[in-house]
């Protein structure tokens, strides 16, 4: 997403802030509202397809738009060898962003979910010891009256809440990591849009609006699936709004620095190329790990009908194709 310089229009830029805010808020809040507001009669199946379509949009944005744009920017003739003899800076920086996101998710998972896993392991070992002791007592009393091991699955009432709590925490954390990755990327995209002018701005605004809506649908659907203990609608809408304001925030920052920003200067090209590369890596991790791997490996997905699974794959591929085609113009 290269920055243009001609015919920069402040009023048009300010209008773009509200357009992106509205589109992003609509995409992210719609699934949450449909989950909790009875009169919004939108099919959950339609939102599920939107989630997978959005996953494809995010993936294509990372590879086609962000990484491609970063490569073009960091190979610009204006840099005149300032990047040294190494030609793969975009790929290296994207990889570093992926590794950083992986480390962040691991640290947060250990801190947020680790305690529950320890409790679960302790409870499981204690139940196993109790079960073994109970079976030994039965052996001594009478093998004839021995209850099968499967009969002790009544202990499941102890296990179930723990497993549910761990799964709930993992789902919450995964969704927040996804939102964090998207938010970091969105601020960078907003800054890029804000320093772009002329027809390139209008084309980029249309592409980002498409991207924001379906990215919002993907994230909003994940948020709507979270099990909030209190005020689920309010918390869901709050999380959706956090996503909606990130790109406009980047636009406001970009508008603020526009007077001192020279898009074609070597330092500006390096900054934008580095930010686009890091943004690409963040989106790659978010799309592949937090959406593709997690959603397609979910028990509910694997247990669904073949027709439903095929429809989800087609929706994801369509999202990739649609955003890749838009890459021809933006």
N, C-alpha and C positions, 0 to 999 in steps of 0.2 A: 504494500500500500504506500506508494511513493507520494510525497507531498508536492503539490503544485504551488506556484508562486503568483500567477497572474490573476488580476481581478478579484482580489480578496475583499469580501463584503461583510462588514460587521453585523449588519441587520440580518442578513441571510444566515450567518453563523449562529446568532442568538436564536433565530427561528429553528435552526437545526438542533439546538440543545433541547428544546421542548418537543420536537418531533421524536428524537431518540428516546427521551424520557417517557413519552406516552407509549411508544411502540414497545419498549422494554417492559414497562409496567404492565401493559395489557398481556403480553406473552407470559410473564412470570406469575401474575396474580390470577389469571383465568383458571388454571388448574386448581389452585388453592381454593378459590371461591366456589368452583363447581363441586368440590369435595364437601364443603360445609354449608353451602346455601342451597336449600331445597328447590327453590323455584328456578335455579339455573340448570336447566335440563340438557346438559351436554353429555354425550355418551362417554363413559370412562374409557371405552375401547378407542374412541377417537383421540383422546388425550394420550393414551399409550402409544398410538401410532405417531402422534406429534412428538412425543419424547424421543422415539427412535429416529425420527426424521431430524430432530434437533441435534441428536448425537452425531449424525452424519454431517450436518452443517458445521458443527464445531470441529470435527476431524478435518474436513476440507479446508476450513479457515486456517487451521494450523499449518498444513502442508502446502496448500496452493497459494494462499494469500500472504500469511505472515512470513513463512520461511522463504517463499519465492521473492517477496518484496525485500526481505533482508538481504538476500543474495544479490539482487539487482542494485540495492543501495550501496552495499559494501564493495561492489566492483565498479562503482561509478568512476569515470575518468577524472573527476575533480579531486579524488583522493590521491592520485598520483603517487602510488606506492606507499602511502602512509600506513597501510595495514601489513606491511612487510611482505615476505615471500610466501606466507601461508595463505592459501586460497579458500580454506574451508572454515572460516570463522563462524558463519551462520550455523553450520551443523554442530560445531564444537560448543558454541554458546547454548544452542537448543538442548544439547545433551546435558550440559551442566545444569540447566534449568530443570530438566527431568530428574536428575539425581538429587537436586535440592528439594524438589517437591516430594520425592520418595523419602528422603531423610525427615522432612517435616512431618509427613504422614506417619512415619514409624514412631517418631518421638511423641507425637500427640496420641497415637494409639496406645503406646505403652503407658502414658500418663492417664489417659481417659478411660481406657478399657482394661488396663492391666490389673487393677484391683479386683474387678469382677471375675477375670480369669483365675486369679489366685483363689478367690472365694470358691469358684466353681471346682477347681482342682482339689481344694481342701475338702469340700463337701463330697466330691466323688470318691476320694480315697477313704473318707470316714464311712460313707455308705458301703463301700466295698468291704472294708474291715468288719463292719456290723453284719453284712450279709454272710461273710465267711464264718464268723463266729456263730451266727444263727444256724447255718448249715451244719457246722460241727456238732452243735447241741442236738440237732435233729438226728444226726447219725448215731449219736450215743443213745438217744431215747428209742428210736425205732425207724429203721429204713423203710418199713412198710408205710408209715404215716408221713413220709418225707414229702414236703411240698416242692414241686418243680421250681427251678430257678426263675423261670419266666413268671411265676406267680408273684415274685417280689418286685416286679415292675410297677407295683402299686407305689413304690418309692418315687415314681415319676412325678407325683405331686410336689416333691421337693425339687427335682431337677428342672421341671418345666419353667418355673418363674426365673431361675437363674439363666437358663439358655435364652429365654425371651429377653431378659434384661441385657445380656451380652450382645445379642443380635440387634436390639434396639439402639444400644450405644454405638455399635459399629456402623449402623445405618446412619445415625445422626452425624457421626464424625466424618464418614465418607461424603455425605452431602455437604457438610461445611467445608471440607477440603475442596470439593468440586466448586463450590461457590467462591472460595478464596482464589482458586486458580483463574476462574472466569473473571473475577473482580480485578485482579492484577492485570490481566490481559485487556480488559475493557477500558481501564484508565489510559493505557498506552494507545489503544485504538481511538479513544476520544481526543487525545492530544494530536494524533496524526490527522484526524478529520478537521480539527480546529485550525491547523496551519495550512490547509489545502484551499486553493481558490479556483475560480472560474468553473468551467464545465466539469472539471475533474472532481470538484467538491460535490456537485449535484449527483454525479454518477456514484461517487463513493458514499454519499448520504443514502442513496437508494439501496446500495449493496449492504451497508451496515444496518439499515432498518430491517431488511430481510433477515440478516444474521441475528440481530438483537431479538426479534420476535421469536424465532424458533429456538434460539439459545435460551430465551426466557421460558418457553414452553417446556423444554427439556429439564431445566433446573426447577421450574415451578411444579412440574409433575413429581419430581423427586421430593420436593419440600412437602407436597400434599400427602405423600405416603409416610411421612414421619409421624410418630406417635407422641404428640405433646401431651403431657399430663394435665396441664391447665391451659385454658384459653387457646385452643388449637388454631382457630381462625385468625385471631389477632397475631399470634406468633408466626403463623404461616405467611400472612400478608406482610409482616415486618421483615421477614427473611427475603421475601420476594422484592420488597422495596429496596433493600440493600443492594440487590443486583441491579435494579432499575436505575439507580442514581450514579452508578460507578462510571459509565461511559459519559454521561453529561458532566460529571466532575472532571474527567479528563479533558472534555471540550472547554470547560471554563478555565482550566489551567492553561490550555493551549491558546485561548483567546487572550489571556492575561500576559503571556510571554511573547505574543506575536510581534510586538513592536521591536523587540530585541532579538528576534529569531530570524536567522538567514538560512532558509532551507537548503540552499545550494552550497553553503560553506562546508569545508571539510569536517569541521568539528560537529556541525549539525547532522551531516550525513552519517558520521560514525555513531553519534548518539542514537539516531533513529534506527540505524541498522542493528545496533546492539540491542535496543529495546524490542525491535521486531523479532529478533532471534530468540531472546529470552521469552517473549510472549508466545512464540511458536512452540517452544519446549513446554511451557506451562500448559498450553492447550492440548498438546499431544498427550501429556500425562493425564490430564483431566478427562479427555475424551476416551482414551484407551483403557485406563485403569478404573476410573470412577464411573464410567458409563458402559462402554462396550463389554469389558470383562465382567464387571459386577452384574449388569442387567442380564446379559445372555447366559450367565452361569447361575442365575437365581433359581431356586427350587420351583417357584411359581411359573417361571418362564419355561423351564424344562418339562414341567407337568402339563403345560397347555397343549392344545391340539396342534397338529402339524400345520394346518391351514393358518392358525394364528401366528405360529413361529415364522412361517414363510412371509406373512404380511409384515411382520416386524423387520425382518431382514430387508425386504423390498423397500420399506420406508427409510431405513438407514441408508441403503444404497442410493435412493432417490435424493436424500439430503446431501450426500457427498456429491452426486452428479450436479444438482442444482447450484450448490455453492461453487463448485469447480467451474461451471459454465459462466457464472457471474464474474469469475476471476479473469475472463477475457477483457472485461471493461473496467474492472476495479481491482 
